[in-house]
Amino acid sequence: HMSKVLAQHGYRVRSSDIVNRGYGDEIADFLATDNIQWHGDIVTNPPYKHANAFVEKALQIVQEGSKVAMFLKLTFLEGKARKELFRKYPPKTVYVASSRIKCALNGDFNIGGSSVTAYAWFVWQKGYKGDTIIKWFN
């Protein structure tokens, strides 16, 4: 669904997912060993349990200066393993949702109630070495 919005705003989008959800250019495992190079930026909402691996993989395969944006729970900031990840790859900016965002299960916003989860966009720029800037949206 993010791909559709980005495409509507004029971005060139390549979409893939590990299973067929009815949208996307291809079925692919992002973490596969043959996924070794990416031209352009990466914008995704990875499975939370694999978020660390997605961040590391994305920053390995993009070119210097490219951006990686991950939509994740705000709690991604916590944890000793992530502290090491952030030391190695500091996000350039974290955009915290000031209001709770309801995420749709497979695009269906009628499933489930309101969201009790805090989310943020974590944005890396490959090669960035400065302090992380925190901003808010919505």
FENZI-V25125 format. One line per field, one symbol per residue. ss: DSSP state (H for helix, E for strand, - for the rest). A space follows every 10 residues. Layout:
ss=???
//
This chain:
ss=-HHHHHHH-- -----EE--- -----EE--- -------E-- -EEE---HHH HHHHHHHHHH HE----EEEE EEEHHHH--H HHHHHHHH-- --EEEEE--- ----E--E-- --------EE EEEEE----- --EEEEE-
//
